[in-house]
Amino acid sequence: IITGPSGVGKTTIGMHFVKEAATRGERSAVFIYEEAYQPLRQRMTELGIPMQRMLDDDTLAIIPVQPLRYLPDEFTALVRAEVEERNTRVVMLDSLAGYRLTLHGADLTSHLYTLIKYLAGRGVTVILLNDVEMITGDFRATEVGISYIADNIIFLRYIEVHGALQKAIGVLKKRMS
């Protein structure tokens, strides 16, 4: 889980993991709920992440998801097809807020747990981007109580230093490493 408030850099860090997978020849699928494809591609290019080259090399799939279009099982089938038919090794959900909408009110924790266990059983790395509402102040890793299912939690947050807003990064949890 990469967690933090809006604009702090969660997608950028997630895409760096995706880029590293591509350098090993591994395919990644990024399911985007909120950000449009074109602005994402432009931003990643400006940050030195060769998204277009990865798309051309078929080491990356960017899959825009309209959350209310899919039922939970339909979305799971979409992810499964990407993994089983395309040998995808990394799946990134950007973000959990968008994924929650695909559930149409169903229990987030049980659906997410089932999806992650399925992917982990196939040797797929899962990157979940989690938005937290608090920009500064009291720290919470997630607001939905899912931190127990993660092997690793990277948190990003804003902190105030001498009257200026700065970004901070930390590792809250790193299981088996």
Secondary structure, 3 states (H helix, E strand, C coil): CEEECCCCCHHHHHHHHHHHHHHCCCEEEEEECCCCHHHHHHHHHHCCCCHHHHHHCCCEEEEECCHHHCCHHHHHHHHHHHHHHHCEEEEEEECHHHHHHHCCCCCHHHHHHHHHHHHHHCCCEEEEEEECCCCCCCCCCCCCCCHHHCCEEEEEEEEEECCEEEEEEEEEEECCC
